[in-house]
Amino acid sequence: MRLNKTTLLATLCVSGMMALPALAQDDYPPPSDDAMVVVVDQVLLGDVFANMDVTVDAGATGAEVTATATGNISSADALTGDVDYDVTQLQQALVRASAVLNGGSMVDGDVDLFVTAYGNSAASSTTYGTAFHTLDQVSDADVSAYGEIVLDGVKALQAITTAAANLSTYTVTEGAIRGFQVQTGNADVSAYTSADICCDNSSVLINTIANGNSLTSTGHSVTNFNGAAQTMALGTNVYSETELYVQSGTTVIGSSTAAGNSATVLNEWGFATLGRDGSELFQGNGADVDAISVVTLDHWSGTSGSVAYGVGNSALISNIGSDTGLYANQENLGDIFSSASFDGGTTDGSLGYASSTAFGNAVTATLCYTCSTDGVLSGKVNQTNSGTITSYGSVLSSGNGYVQGSAIAIGNTATFQTIGTE
């Protein structure tokens, strides 16, 4: 799609209750005549399932288990030059991924487990050119990811379970970004990870992530313009849970993250903006959001803990050395719940912690100055939260270690900051 003079979006509703303000017309220079032009139209009408079951004997030297299910997926990657990327994706059937690992003791082995489920996924990239990244993604059916691990022992374990209704990513080095996406979620998203590990581990790291709508824009030496209209419908649910039990472990960390809508811009050495004055990023969340992390240890050494983070709408931009802007309208109607619990048993004196954070709407804009650089940070934010925000934390320890607990619940938060290094 040529973005010469296009009205990006006039009105958008979530179940008839949340309306998007009219967006201004934006004038973009057209792609070059030799640009890579990609037009994609995808519709999913049949269920998509990915299931992987693995059993390993005691003494195995390691294991890597992966399960990935995606309803619609598309990408456009140019070695150099402009990319004109126009994608429409509609997911109307279930998407589920699951992976289960059972086995004996692998005291000298490393284990990795990755479970991923996306309703719609689109990505583009280029170098020395401009990415014109334009999407319309709709998820109308549930998306879920499930990971389970039961082992008698392991040297090191890493598990990441991720589920998202709509995902958009784009990256440019030495060039420009012109990105705009409409992402709509009308069904539930869930991610769950369970791990039961006996003994003799050097580290156990479990991370569970559930997103309704997600976009990430990354640029290096790039002029970076980004906009989006993200909505999760009323009555839907975004759910993430980690359950981790270890009899004896070192550096054991379980985390759970859930977000209705998420927009992230990471840029270096060039003007960057998320939304524009008069053409703001819009995020409307009607989903209930739950992030739950439960970590239980009979005995532990090394810093170990449980982390839960839940947010209705999240907008973040970070830039180095150039002008930066963030302009956002956020409305949260869903209830947000986060719970982090840590039961530490006995310890050798190490630190055990639980951190639980829940936000209705969250905005963060950061501009970093370095030697001989400057820039201006600006923005405008409108936030409305109507949901109940709950954060719960629990820390138990019967040993002689140091314990720390934190529970934070905030309806609306907006942070603009400049930092500098010499």
C-alpha positions as CSV (number, residue, x, y, z in Angstrom):
1,M,0.0,0.0,0.0
2,R,1.4,3.4,-1.0
3,L,1.2,5.7,2.0
4,N,1.2,9.0,0.0
5,K,-2.0,10.5,1.5
6,T,-4.1,8.0,3.4
7,T,-6.6,8.4,6.2
8,L,-5.3,5.7,8.6
9,L,-8.4,5.2,10.6
10,A,-11.5,7.3,11.3
11,T,-13.4,5.4,14.0
12,L,-12.9,2.2,15.9
13,C,-15.0,0.6,18.6
14,V,-14.6,-2.2,21.1
15,S,-17.9,-3.8,21.6
16,G,-19.6,-0.5,21.0
17,M,-18.1,1.1,24.2
18,M,-14.6,2.4,23.3
19,A,-14.2,4.8,20.4
20,L,-11.0,5.9,18.7
21,P,-10.7,9.6,18.1
22,A,-10.4,10.6,14.4
23,L,-6.8,10.4,13.2
24,A,-5.2,13.0,11.1
25,Q,-3.9,12.4,7.5
26,D,-0.2,11.8,7.3
27,D,1.9,12.6,4.3
28,Y,4.7,10.1,3.7
29,P,7.1,10.1,0.8
30,P,6.4,7.2,-1.5
31,P,8.6,4.1,-1.8
32,S,11.3,4.2,-4.4
33,D,10.5,2.8,-7.9
34,D,12.6,-0.3,-7.2
35,A,11.1,-1.1,-3.8
36,M,10.2,-4.6,-2.8
37,V,6.4,-4.6,-3.0
38,V,4.6,-7.3,-1.0
39,V,0.8,-7.5,-0.6
40,V,-0.5,-10.4,1.5
41,D,-4.1,-11.4,2.3
42,Q,-4.5,-14.4,4.6
43,V,-7.6,-16.0,6.2
44,L,-7.5,-19.0,8.6
45,L,-10.7,-21.1,8.7
46,G,-9.4,-24.4,10.1
47,D,-7.9,-25.1,13.5
48,V,-4.1,-25.2,13.9
49,F,-2.5,-27.5,16.5
50,A,1.2,-28.2,17.3
51,N,1.9,-30.9,19.9
52,M,5.3,-32.2,21.0
53,D,5.8,-34.9,23.7
54,V,9.3,-35.9,24.7
55,T,10.5,-38.5,27.2
56,V,14.2,-38.8,28.1
57,D,16.1,-41.4,30.1
58,A,18.3,-40.6,33.1
59,G,21.8,-39.7,32.1
60,A,20.8,-37.8,28.9
61,T,23.2,-35.0,28.0
62,G,20.5,-32.5,27.3
63,A,17.2,-31.7,25.5
64,E,15.6,-29.1,23.4
65,V,11.9,-29.2,22.8
66,T,9.9,-26.8,20.6
67,A,6.3,-26.5,19.6
68,T,5.1,-23.6,17.4
69,A,1.6,-23.0,16.1
70,T,0.6,-19.9,14.0
71,G,-2.7,-19.2,12.3
72,N,-1.4,-16.7,9.7
73,I,2.3,-15.8,9.3
74,S,4.0,-13.5,6.8
75,S,7.4,-11.8,6.4
76,A,9.2,-9.5,4.0
77,D,13.0,-9.1,4.4
78,A,15.1,-7.0,2.0
79,L,18.8,-7.1,2.0
80,T,18.8,-3.4,1.1
81,G,16.3,-0.7,-0.2
82,D,12.7,0.1,0.4
83,V,10.1,-2.5,1.5
84,D,6.4,-1.7,0.7
85,Y,4.6,-4.3,2.9
86,D,0.8,-4.4,3.1
87,V,-0.8,-7.3,5.0
88,T,-4.3,-8.3,5.9
89,Q,-4.7,-11.3,8.3
90,L,-7.9,-12.8,9.6
91,Q,-7.8,-15.7,12.1
92,Q,-11.2,-17.4,12.7
93,A,-10.1,-20.8,14.0
94,L,-8.3,-22.1,17.1
95,V,-4.5,-21.9,17.4
96,R,-2.9,-24.1,20.1
97,A,0.7,-25.2,20.8
98,S,1.8,-27.6,23.6
99,A,5.0,-29.3,24.6
100,V,5.6,-31.8,27.3
101,L,9.0,-33.1,28.6
102,N,9.3,-36.0,31.0
103,G,12.5,-37.7,32.1
104,G,15.0,-38.8,34.6
105,S,18.0,-37.0,36.0
106,M,20.2,-34.9,33.7
107,V,22.6,-33.5,36.2
108,D,25.2,-32.7,33.5
109,G,22.7,-31.5,30.8
110,D,21.0,-28.4,29.7
111,V,17.3,-28.3,28.8
112,D,15.4,-25.7,26.7
113,L,11.7,-25.7,26.1
114,F,10.0,-23.2,23.7
115,V,6.3,-23.1,23.1
116,T,4.8,-20.4,20.9
117,A,1.2,-19.8,19.6
118,Y,0.3,-16.8,17.5
119,G,-3.1,-16.0,15.8
120,N,-1.5,-13.6,13.3
121,S,2.1,-12.7,12.8
122,A,3.8,-10.3,10.4
123,A,7.4,-9.1,10.2
124,S,9.5,-6.9,7.8
125,S,13.0,-5.7,7.7
126,T,15.5,-3.9,5.5
127,T,18.9,-2.1,5.5
128,Y,19.7,1.3,3.9
129,G,16.0,1.8,3.0
130,T,12.5,2.5,4.3
131,A,10.1,0.0,5.7
132,F,6.5,0.9,4.8
133,H,4.9,-1.5,7.2
134,T,1.0,-1.5,7.1
135,L,-1.1,-4.2,8.7
136,D,-4.7,-5.1,9.5
137,Q,-4.9,-8.1,11.8
138,V,-8.0,-9.6,13.3
139,S,-8.1,-12.5,15.8
140,D,-11.6,-14.0,16.2
141,A,-10.7,-17.4,17.9
142,D,-8.7,-18.5,21.0
143,V,-5.0,-18.7,21.0
144,S,-3.2,-20.8,23.7
145,A,0.3,-22.1,24.5
146,Y,1.1,-24.9,27.1
147,G,4.4,-26.1,28.4
148,E,5.0,-28.8,31.0
149,I,8.3,-30.2,32.4
150,V,8.8,-33.0,34.9
151,L,12.4,-34.1,35.5
152,D,14.3,-35.9,38.3
153,G,17.1,-33.4,37.9
154,V,18.8,-31.0,35.5
155,K,21.9,-28.9,35.3
156,A,20.2,-25.8,33.7
157,L,16.7,-25.3,32.5
158,Q,15.2,-22.5,30.4
159,A,11.5,-22.5,29.4
160,I,9.7,-19.8,27.5
161,T,5.9,-20.1,26.7
162,T,4.4,-17.3,24.6
163,A,0.9,-16.7,23.2
164,A,-0.4,-13.7,21.3
165,A,-3.5,-12.9,19.2
166,N,-1.8,-10.4,16.9
167,L,1.9,-9.8,16.5
168,S,3.7,-7.1,14.4
169,T,7.5,-6.6,14.2
170,Y,9.7,-4.6,12.0
171,T,13.4,-3.6,11.9
172,V,15.5,-1.2,9.9
173,T,19.2,-0.3,10.0
174,E,20.4,2.9,8.3
175,G,17.1,4.2,6.9
176,A,13.5,5.0,7.9
177,I,10.4,3.4,9.3
178,R,6.8,4.3,8.4
179,G,4.7,1.8,10.4
180,F,1.0,1.7,11.1
181,Q,-1.1,-1.3,12.2
182,V,-4.7,-2.0,13.1
183,Q,-4.8,-5.0,15.5
184,T,-8.1,-6.4,16.8
185,G,-8.6,-9.2,19.3
186,N,-12.0,-10.7,19.8
187,A,-11.1,-14.0,21.7
188,D,-9.1,-15.3,24.6
189,V,-5.3,-15.6,24.8
190,S,-3.6,-17.9,27.3
191,A,-0.1,-19.1,28.2
192,Y,0.7,-21.6,30.9
193,T,4.0,-23.2,32.0
194,S,4.4,-25.9,34.7
195,A,7.8,-27.3,35.9
196,D,8.5,-29.9,38.5
197,I,12.2,-30.4,39.0
198,C,14.0,-32.4,41.6
199,C,17.6,-31.5,42.3
200,D,21.1,-30.6,41.4
201,N,20.5,-27.6,39.1
202,S,22.6,-24.6,38.5
203,S,19.8,-22.4,37.2
204,V,16.0,-22.7,36.4
205,L,14.4,-19.9,34.5
206,I,10.7,-20.0,33.5
207,N,9.0,-17.2,31.6
208,T,5.4,-17.2,30.5
209,I,4.0,-14.4,28.3
210,A,0.5,-13.7,27.0
211,N,-0.3,-10.7,24.8
212,G,-3.5,-9.7,23.1
213,N,-2.1,-7.3,20.5
214,S,1.7,-6.6,20.3
215,L,3.9,-4.4,18.1
216,T,7.7,-3.9,18.2
217,S,9.6,-1.4,16.1
218,T,13.4,-1.5,16.2
219,G,15.7,1.0,14.4
220,H,19.4,1.9,14.3
221,S,20.3,5.2,12.7
222,V,16.7,5.4,11.6
223,T,14.0,8.1,11.4
224,N,11.2,6.1,13.0
225,F,7.4,6.9,12.7
226,N,5.0,4.5,14.3
227,G,1.2,4.4,14.8
228,A,-1.4,1.8,15.8
229,A,-5.0,1.2,16.7
230,Q,-5.0,-1.8,19.1
231,T,-8.2,-3.2,20.7
232,M,-9.1,-6.2,22.8
233,A,-12.9,-6.8,23.0
234,L,-15.0,-6.7,26.1
235,G,-15.5,-10.1,27.6
236,T,-12.2,-11.6,26.5
237,N,-9.4,-12.8,28.7
238,V,-5.6,-12.6,28.5
239,Y,-4.1,-15.1,30.9
240,S,-0.5,-16.1,31.8
241,E,0.5,-18.5,34.6
242,T,3.8,-20.0,35.7
243,E,3.9,-22.9,38.3
244,L,7.4,-23.9,39.3
245,Y,8.4,-26.5,42.0
246,V,12.0,-27.4,42.7
247,Q,13.2,-29.5,45.6
248,S,16.7,-28.2,45.6
249,G,17.9,-25.5,43.3
250,T,20.2,-22.6,42.6
251,T,19.0,-19.3,41.0
252,V,15.4,-20.4,40.5
253,I,13.2,-17.7,38.9
254,G,9.6,-17.9,37.6
255,S,7.9,-15.0,35.8
256,S,4.6,-14.4,34.2
257,T,3.6,-11.4,32.0
258,A,0.1,-10.6,30.6
259,A,-0.9,-7.5,28.5
260,G,-4.0,-6.6,26.6
261,N,-2.3,-4.2,24.2
262,S,1.5,-3.6,23.9
263,A,3.4,-1.2,21.7
264,T,7.2,-0.9,21.9
265,V,9.6,1.3,19.9
266,L,13.4,0.8,20.4
267,N,15.5,3.3,18.4
268,E,19.1,4.6,18.3
269,W,20.5,7.7,16.5
270,G,17.4,9.2,14.7
271,F,14.1,10.9,15.4
272,A,11.6,8.4,16.8
273,T,7.9,8.7,17.7
274,L,5.2,6.4,18.8
275,G,2.0,8.2,17.7
276,R,2.1,11.8,16.5
277,D,0.5,15.0,17.7
278,G,-3.0,14.9,16.2
279,S,-2.5,11.2,15.2
280,E,-2.1,9.4,18.4
281,L,-1.5,5.7,19.2
282,F,-4.8,4.3,20.4
283,Q,-5.1,1.4,22.8
284,G,-8.4,0.1,24.0
285,N,-8.5,-2.9,26.3
286,G,-11.8,-4.6,27.2
287,A,-10.1,-7.9,28.3
288,D,-9.6,-9.1,31.8
289,V,-5.9,-9.6,32.3
290,D,-4.3,-12.1,34.7
291,A,-0.6,-12.7,35.4
292,I,0.1,-15.4,38.0
293,S,3.5,-16.8,39.1
294,V,3.9,-19.5,41.8
295,V,7.5,-20.6,42.8
296,T,8.0,-23.3,45.5
297,L,11.4,-24.4,46.7
298,D,12.2,-26.9,49.4
299,H,15.8,-25.6,49.5
300,W,17.6,-22.9,47.5
301,S,20.8,-21.0,47.1
302,G,21.5,-18.0,44.9
303,T,19.0,-15.2,44.2
304,S,15.6,-16.8,43.5
305,G,12.2,-15.4,43.1
306,S,8.7,-15.0,41.5
307,V,7.6,-12.1,39.3
308,A,4.1,-11.3,37.9
309,Y,3.3,-8.3,35.7
310,G,-0.2,-7.5,34.3
311,V,-1.2,-4.5,32.3
312,G,-4.2,-3.5,30.2
313,N,-2.4,-1.1,27.8
314,S,1.3,-0.5,27.6
315,A,3.2,2.0,25.4
316,L,6.9,2.3,25.5
317,I,9.5,4.2,23.5
318,S,13.2,4.4,24.1
319,N,15.7,6.4,22.0
320,I,19.3,7.4,22.0
321,G,20.7,10.8,20.9
322,S,17.7,12.3,19.0
323,D,14.3,13.9,19.4
324,T,11.7,11.6,20.7
325,G,7.9,11.7,21.0
326,L,5.1,9.7,22.5
327,Y,1.4,10.5,21.8
328,A,-1.1,8.0,23.1
329,N,-4.8,7.6,23.9
330,Q,-5.3,4.6,26.3
331,E,-8.6,3.3,27.7
332,N,-8.8,0.2,29.9
333,L,-12.1,-1.4,30.8
334,G,-10.9,-4.8,31.9
335,D,-10.0,-6.0,35.4
336,I,-6.2,-6.4,35.8
337,F,-4.9,-9.0,38.3
338,S,-1.3,-9.9,39.1
339,S,-0.1,-12.4,41.7
340,A,3.4,-13.5,42.6
341,S,4.1,-16.0,45.4
342,F,7.4,-17.4,46.6
343,D,7.6,-20.2,49.2
344,G,11.3,-20.7,49.8
345,G,11.7,-23.4,52.4
346,T,15.2,-23.4,53.7
347,T,18.2,-21.6,52.3
348,D,21.9,-21.0,52.8
349,G,21.3,-17.4,53.4
350,S,20.5,-16.3,49.9
351,L,17.9,-13.8,48.7
352,G,14.3,-14.8,47.9
353,Y,11.7,-12.4,46.5
354,A,8.3,-11.9,45.1
355,S,7.3,-9.0,42.9
356,S,3.8,-8.3,41.7
357,T,2.8,-5.4,39.5
358,A,-0.6,-4.5,37.9
359,F,-1.4,-1.4,35.8
360,G,-4.5,-0.3,34.0
361,N,-2.6,2.0,31.5
362,A,1.1,2.5,31.4
363,V,3.2,4.8,29.2
364,T,7.0,5.2,29.3
365,A,9.2,7.5,27.1
366,T,12.9,7.6,27.6
367,L,15.5,9.7,25.8
368,C,19.2,8.9,26.5
369,Y,21.8,11.6,25.9
370,T,25.4,10.6,25.3
371,C,28.6,12.6,24.8
372,S,28.0,15.5,22.3
373,T,24.4,14.6,21.6
374,D,21.2,16.3,22.5
375,G,17.5,16.0,21.7
376,V,14.0,16.9,22.8
377,L,11.5,14.6,24.5
378,S,7.9,15.5,24.0
379,G,4.5,13.9,24.2
380,K,0.8,14.0,25.0
381,V,-1.1,11.2,26.8
382,N,-4.8,10.6,27.6
383,Q,-5.5,7.7,30.0
384,T,-8.8,6.4,31.3
385,N,-9.0,3.3,33.5
386,S,-12.4,1.8,34.5
387,G,-11.2,-1.7,35.5
388,T,-10.3,-3.0,39.0
389,I,-6.6,-3.2,39.4
390,T,-5.3,-5.8,41.9
391,S,-1.8,-6.8,42.8
392,Y,-1.1,-9.6,45.3
393,G,2.2,-10.9,46.7
394,S,3.3,-13.6,49.1
395,V,6.7,-14.5,50.5
396,L,7.4,-17.4,52.8
397,S,10.8,-18.7,54.1
398,S,11.7,-21.0,56.9
399,G,15.4,-20.6,56.5
400,N,17.9,-17.9,57.4
401,G,18.0,-16.1,54.1
402,Y,16.9,-12.5,53.2
403,V,13.4,-12.2,51.8
404,Q,11.9,-9.3,49.8
405,G,8.3,-8.6,48.7
406,S,6.7,-6.0,46.5
407,A,3.1,-5.5,45.4
408,I,2.2,-2.5,43.2
409,A,-1.3,-1.6,41.8
410,I,-1.8,1.6,39.7
411,G,-4.7,2.6,37.5
412,N,-2.8,5.0,35.2
413,T,0.9,5.7,35.0
414,A,2.9,7.9,32.6
415,T,6.6,8.5,32.8
416,F,8.7,10.7,30.6
417,Q,12.4,10.8,31.4
418,T,15.7,11.9,30.0
419,I,19.0,10.3,31.1
420,G,22.6,11.0,30.2
421,T,26.0,9.5,30.1
422,E,29.4,11.1,29.7
